[in-house]
Amino acid sequence: MRIAIYPGSFDPVTLGHLDIIRRASGLFDRLIVAVMHNQNKKPMFSVEERMEMLRRTTAGLPNVEIESFGGLLADYARRKNACVLVKGLRAVSDFEYEFQMALANRKLNADLDTVFLMTSSEYMYLSSSVVKDIAVHGGSVAGFVPDEIVQDIVRRTRKED
């Protein structure tokens, strides 16, 4: 069984993330979407909330599992018997950082490869940061995130006002 991991903060999950998840789920027997615990970031949503939003938006993909992890990604991949990390690329600027991370992960876990998927052109500009900025300033996030989570974002940003 070929197991892949798609790691990220997913704060919140965007249509660009979902595009990568759908495409990667067709390439591997099992895809683990892994929500990272990152103490350096101040997320809009808790890890549990992000996982729940991902579960709702990927419900139609039977080989996709949602988990969370902390620590080194290479160690997590080893524990999950994953052979591949999936990374989405929006632009050339993403590649340099992701390439460095791929090499570091390969050094830490020689059995781990990284596959880069280019985002679909309609999502090249899209990031969780862009979505949060739009939401915090009262704009509509419809068309940027899955329909299932639009109201979650609206409710959260209204709470912070």
C-alpha positions as CSV (number, residue, x, y, z in Angstrom):
1,M,0.0,0.0,0.0
2,R,1.4,3.4,-1.0
3,I,0.8,5.9,1.8
4,A,1.3,9.6,1.3
5,I,1.1,12.5,3.7
6,Y,0.0,16.0,2.8
7,P,1.2,18.2,5.7
8,G,0.1,21.7,6.4
9,S,-1.4,24.2,8.8
10,F,-4.7,24.4,6.9
11,D,-5.7,27.5,8.8
12,P,-8.2,27.4,7.2
13,V,-8.3,24.9,4.4
14,T,-8.7,26.6,1.0
15,L,-9.9,25.5,-2.4
16,G,-6.3,25.3,-3.4
17,H,-5.6,22.8,-0.6
18,L,-8.7,20.8,-1.6
19,D,-7.5,20.8,-5.2
20,I,-4.2,19.2,-4.1
21,I,-6.0,16.8,-1.7
22,R,-8.3,15.5,-4.5
23,R,-5.6,15.1,-7.0
24,A,-3.2,13.4,-4.5
25,S,-5.9,11.0,-3.3
26,G,-6.1,9.7,-6.9
27,L,-2.4,9.0,-7.0
28,F,-2.0,7.0,-3.7
29,D,-3.7,4.2,-1.9
30,R,-4.0,6.2,1.2
31,L,-3.6,10.0,1.8
32,I,-3.1,11.3,5.3
33,V,-3.8,15.0,5.5
34,A,-1.7,16.0,8.5
35,V,-2.5,19.2,10.4
36,M,0.7,20.5,12.0
37,H,1.0,21.7,15.5
38,N,3.1,24.9,15.2
39,Q,3.8,26.8,18.4
40,N,5.4,29.7,16.4
41,K,2.1,30.6,14.6
42,K,-1.0,32.1,16.1
43,P,-3.8,30.2,14.3
44,M,-7.3,31.4,13.7
45,F,-8.6,27.9,14.4
46,S,-7.5,25.2,16.8
47,V,-5.9,22.0,15.5
48,E,-9.2,20.2,16.4
49,E,-11.3,22.7,14.5
50,R,-9.0,22.5,11.5
51,M,-9.2,18.7,11.5
52,E,-13.0,18.9,11.7
53,M,-13.3,21.3,8.8
54,L,-11.0,19.1,6.8
55,R,-13.1,16.0,7.6
56,R,-16.2,17.8,6.3
57,T,-14.6,19.0,3.1
58,T,-13.0,15.6,2.3
59,A,-15.9,13.4,3.3
60,G,-16.4,12.2,-0.3
61,L,-12.8,10.9,-0.6
62,P,-12.7,7.5,1.0
63,N,-8.9,7.0,1.0
64,V,-8.3,10.4,2.8
65,E,-7.7,10.5,6.5
66,I,-7.3,13.5,8.7
67,E,-4.8,13.5,11.5
68,S,-2.6,15.9,13.4
69,F,1.1,15.7,14.4
70,G,3.9,17.6,16.2
71,G,7.6,17.1,15.9
72,L,9.6,16.2,12.9
73,L,7.6,15.3,9.8
74,A,10.2,12.7,8.8
75,D,9.6,10.9,12.1
76,Y,5.8,11.1,11.7
77,A,6.1,9.7,8.2
78,R,8.1,6.8,9.5
79,R,5.5,6.0,12.2
80,K,2.8,6.0,9.5
81,N,4.8,3.9,7.0
82,A,4.4,6.7,4.5
83,C,6.7,6.6,1.5
84,V,5.8,10.1,0.1
85,L,5.2,13.6,1.2
86,V,2.9,15.7,-1.0
87,K,3.6,19.4,-1.3
88,G,1.6,21.9,-3.3
89,L,3.4,24.6,-5.2
90,R,1.8,27.8,-6.2
91,A,4.8,29.6,-7.7
92,V,8.5,29.3,-8.2
93,S,9.0,31.1,-4.9
94,D,7.4,28.2,-3.1
95,F,9.8,25.7,-4.7
96,E,13.1,26.9,-3.1
97,Y,11.9,26.5,0.5
98,E,10.0,23.2,-0.3
99,F,13.1,21.8,-2.1
100,Q,15.2,22.5,1.0
101,M,12.6,20.8,3.2
102,A,12.4,17.8,0.9
103,L,16.2,17.3,1.1
104,A,16.2,17.6,4.9
105,N,13.3,15.2,5.2
106,R,15.1,12.7,2.9
107,K,18.3,13.0,5.0
108,L,16.2,12.3,8.2
109,N,14.3,9.4,6.5
110,A,16.0,7.8,3.5
111,D,12.8,6.0,2.6
112,L,10.8,9.2,2.2
113,D,10.3,11.0,-1.1
114,T,8.6,14.3,-1.8
115,V,6.2,14.8,-4.7
116,F,5.4,18.3,-5.8
117,L,2.0,19.0,-7.3
118,M,1.5,22.3,-9.1
119,T,-1.7,24.0,-8.0
120,S,-4.4,24.5,-10.6
121,S,-3.9,28.0,-12.2
122,E,-7.2,29.3,-10.7
123,Y,-5.7,28.9,-7.2
124,M,-2.1,30.2,-7.7
125,Y,-2.7,33.4,-5.7
126,L,-4.6,31.7,-2.9
127,S,-3.3,31.0,0.6
128,S,-4.8,30.7,4.1
129,S,-3.3,34.1,4.9
130,V,-5.2,35.7,2.0
131,V,-8.4,34.1,3.2
132,K,-7.9,35.3,6.8
133,D,-7.1,38.8,5.6
134,I,-10.3,39.0,3.5
135,A,-12.4,37.6,6.3
136,V,-11.0,39.8,9.1
137,H,-11.7,42.9,6.9
138,G,-15.3,41.8,6.3
139,G,-15.0,40.5,2.8
140,S,-16.7,37.3,1.5
141,V,-14.5,34.2,1.5
142,A,-17.0,32.3,-0.7
143,G,-15.1,31.1,-3.8
144,F,-11.9,30.9,-1.8
145,V,-12.7,28.1,0.7
146,P,-15.0,25.1,0.5
147,D,-18.7,26.0,0.9
148,E,-18.8,23.7,4.0
149,I,-16.6,26.0,6.0
150,V,-17.6,29.5,4.9
151,Q,-19.8,30.0,7.9
152,D,-17.1,28.8,10.3
153,I,-14.9,31.6,9.1
154,V,-17.6,34.2,9.2
155,R,-18.5,33.2,12.8
156,R,-14.9,33.3,13.9
157,T,-14.1,36.6,12.4
158,R,-17.2,38.2,13.9
159,K,-16.1,36.9,17.4
160,E,-12.8,38.7,17.0
161,D,-14.5,42.1,16.3
